[in-house]
Structure formats: structure tokens, C-alpha cells
Amino acid sequence: MKEKTLSSAEIRGSERTALSVENLEIGYRASRGIVHAVRGVSFDLLEGESLALIGESGSGKTTMGLSLVRLLPTSAKVFSGKIIFKDDTGRQLDVLNLEKEGLRRFRWEQCAMVFQSALNALNPVLRVRDHFLDTYKSHASSGRVDEKKVIERAKEVLRFVQLDPDRVLNSFPHELSGGMRQRVMIALGLLLNPKVIILDEPTTALDVITQRAIIDVIRRLKQEHEFAMIFISHDLSLAAELADRVATMYAGRVIEIGNVEDVFYKPCHPYTVGLLRAVPTLEGGRKDLISIPGSPPDLIDMPSGCKFHPRCPYATQQCMEEEPPLIDVGNNHGAACWHWQRVIQDWEAGKDAYERDSD
Ligand SMILES: Nc1ncnc2c1ncn2[C@@H]1O[C@H](COP(=O)(O)OP(=O)(O)OP(=O)(O)O)[C@@H](O)[C@H]1O
């Protein structure tokens, strides 16, 4: 049977699209060859929607995020693809071809990224208030800077992330805890009221209580504001809690995408199943935890066919020969697996392919 492939329009076509990524290919130059970090990624982000990019370390999530704000390191090259952003006036911006001035305004004002390394991203010799003033001066499109107004706005966003503005604005970064610095970074991201905010591992490296506080801030962002969000995480529980949609990445590709309920409760790709099996549940869940055997592929010299086949309990000859497209499994849910029907049947029957094969 010929499977129907999920087109990028079906992945989420809508006039309410805030950001559209089409067939993006990105590689890094390395001494051994090209690291194929992002391979043919397409998705749309709707206005006000939150999309989680999940996957193991090295699957290309951060590269994907950095490309959206054109902050890739110089060793990276975008081989092909498009990133289209719709601004507030409905104008479409071709992000990969923005000139210097357009790019300056696009970053922070339209699309802000809060980095994984947020804890070290603040300049240690600048007080927090100067970070807000500098960000405003370098990125706001409105000509003259009214410092009083900027500080008023800074106070507003700091209060939103539940920090005391009077204390924090006059502090140097080292005077703040890790969780407070993370919140300052989120507040900076909100300063110019962007339409899209990208959060890269927003809770990694924070203790559990602080993680909870950050999750609450992100949830309020989602509920009370119109931000569209992309958050990058290897923490599936964070994705389950905060995302409307989930995209699983493996070896630089989106191998499953759909509504959070579909991807987490009806996974159709064996890799997503493997990730879900590795999440501990309170009640001890589906038997013992089993991690995915093997390790992610070498992105310079990848396996033939489906890049997951060497680790996959469902792999057949076809998987070794042909890389599956993102197949339409219904309800705007796509999975790049030739055997998705067996995968979902086994999942629904509580059968564990990983366990069965390791017997
Ligand atoms: N500056 C770079 N030069 C060469 N290769 C790089 C560079 N940055 C990332 N890579 C490689 O690109 C691939 C994708 O990395 P990326 O950081 O995007 O993945 P990730 O899923 O975000 O992982 P993590 O959660 O560890 O950040 C990896 O193989 C990584 O080693």
C-alpha cells in the first residue's frame, strides 16, 4: 500500500501561521566531513501555539533553534530550505535572506531566543538594568530611547517572571541565583514583546524547586499572552506539561510530529516509544524502565535507509534501504516509519518491542 506523506501544509497549514520552516538542511564543517545536523525539517508554528522539540542530545534541536534567529556559528552552513516569519502586519519575512538592519529588528522584537547557557549568558560586569537598556538600544526599531520607559517595561516583565524589580535591576548577575538569572533571561526575551519566543532547555541545570517555578512562569506566558513558543527539551514531562504540539527529532530529522496527546498517547515511531519508555512514572508504570539500545548515529557517516534502523526492534530490509518520509497517520500526526501501524498496535496492546527483542 502506498502511504500518504504528510505535506508541510498538512503538518500544520493555516493562515494563523506565525513561522514556517520548509525543508531546512544545515551542516557543520568538521575535519572529518560535514556534520548533517538538520536534515529536511519542515513544520509550521501557529500564533499562540507552543511546540516542543524533543530528542536525545545531538539530534539537532539547538541547531534548529539557532537557525530560526540566524545565530548559527560560522562553521554552520544552511544548505537549503526556507524560514518564513509572519510579522504583526501580516508581512512575510524571509528570515534566511534578511539584511543586517532587518535582522537586527527581527531578533528580540519579533523573535527572541533564551539560550541553554542562560546561566552564563549575562555579562558579569553589567548590572541587570544595563542588560535591559542595551537590549532595547540595539534591537528596538523606535528611534530615540526613553530610558525611563525602558526601565518601566523592564520592571513589568521582571514582575511577570516573579522577580522583585527594585532588587534585581541594580544587581550584578553573580549576585543572583541560577534560577533568578534564568528568569532575568526570560524577562529580557519578553522586553520587546516578540511574537515568537524560543526557549532552549529552559529548566536544565536548575534544582527541582526552581525548575517548577520556571515551568509556572512559562505556563503563565502561554496562558496570559499571545506568544508562540518553541521549547527545546529532552525532558518529556516538561513537553507534556507545556506543549500543544510535539516534534521528535532524531539524527537531524523530525521523525514524528503531532498534537501532544497523539504523540505521547499514540506514538507511531519506535524512537518516540523508546523515549516514552525511558520516562519514570510514579506508579512504576509499564514494567521496568528500558532505555533505547545503542547510541545515536555518527552525523558525518550515517547508516543507510532509516537512520534509526540499527537501534530499532521493528527494522526490516526496507528500513535499511529506504528512508521513510513523514507518513500521514491521521489528525495532523506524522511519523517517519514504514512500520508505524505495527508500532501503534503494539503500544495500544501494551506489547513492548524493545523488551521482546532483548529477551
Ligand atoms: N559548532 C559546531 N561544530 C560542529 N558540530 C556541531 C557544532 N554544534 C553542534 N554540532 C553537532 O551538530 C549535531 C547537532 O547538535 P545540536 O546541539 O543541534 O543537538 P541538540 O539536539 O540540541 O543536542 P544538545 O541537547 O546536546 O544541545 C551534533 O552532532 C553536534 O555535535
The ligand as an ORCA input file, in Angstrom:
! r2SCAN-3c Opt
* xyz 0 1
  N      29.762     24.316     16.278
  C      29.650     23.044     15.886
  N      30.572     22.467     15.086
  C      30.454     21.187     14.665
  N      29.429     20.386     15.004
  C      28.487     20.893     15.812
  C      28.543     22.234     16.298
  N      27.449     22.448     17.083
  C      26.755     21.288     17.079
  N      27.370     20.353     16.315
  C      26.923     18.985     16.059
  O      25.641     19.044     15.442
  C      24.815     17.994     15.931
  C      23.524     18.560     16.480
  O      23.829     19.299     17.645
  P      22.718     20.143     18.450
  O      23.424     20.880     19.544
  O      21.920     20.916     17.481
  O      21.826     18.970     19.049
  P      20.849     19.004     20.309
  O      19.793     18.025     19.995
  O      20.436     20.396     20.579
  O      21.756     18.469     21.453
  P      22.015     19.093     22.919
  O      20.763     18.859     23.680
  O      23.181     18.303     23.411
  O      22.351     20.551     22.677
  C      25.644     17.244     16.974
  O      26.225     16.114     16.360
  C      26.706     18.226     17.360
  O      27.899     17.565     17.747
*
